[in-house]
């Protein structure tokens, strides 16, 4: 369950940002988790529920997770498509010259704080 390590790093970043802004308390943490990022949202949420209360600035914080579906782009024909099960063949032209443009990210989107 590497989500504990991911969550710990996330909370480090949240606290660092909150301190820079003179926050007294973090109220909300919003993250974007790609469906093929390797992070299980439910496990990340569980880790947050355990780890956040152990820290002063995040003890009352809530976590909101926005799940991001995978999206690929075909370099051959320009078609954007949702890949099926890690198969990145363009359904429009059959080309394998594709790239993932969304769905593998894990990003901190927003922090709400009391200052």
Rosetta blueprint (number, residue, H / E / L):
1 X L
2 X L
3 X H
4 X H
5 X H
6 X H
7 X H
8 X H
9 X H
10 X H
11 X H
12 X H
13 X H
14 X H
15 X H
16 X H
17 X H
18 X H
19 X H
20 X H
21 X L
22 X L
23 X L
24 X L
25 X E
26 X E
27 X E
28 X E
29 X E
30 X E
31 X E
32 X E
33 X E
34 X E
35 X L
36 X L
37 X L
38 X L
39 X L
40 X L
41 X H
42 X H
43 X H
44 X H
45 X H
46 X H
47 X H
48 X H
49 X H
50 X H
51 X H
52 X H
53 X H
54 X H
55 X L
56 X L
57 X L
58 X L
59 X L
60 X L
61 X L
62 X E
63 X E
64 X E
65 X E
66 X E
67 X E
68 X E
69 X L
70 X L
71 X E
72 X E
73 X E
74 X E
75 X L
76 X L
77 X L
78 X L
79 X L
80 X E
81 X E
82 X L
83 X L
84 X E
85 X L
86 X L
87 X E
88 X L
89 X L
90 X L
91 X L
92 X L
93 X L
94 X L
95 X L
96 X L
97 X L
98 X E
99 X E
100 X E
101 X E
102 X E
103 X L
104 X L
105 X L
106 X E
107 X E
108 X E
109 X E
110 X E
111 X E
112 X E
113 X E
114 X E
115 X L
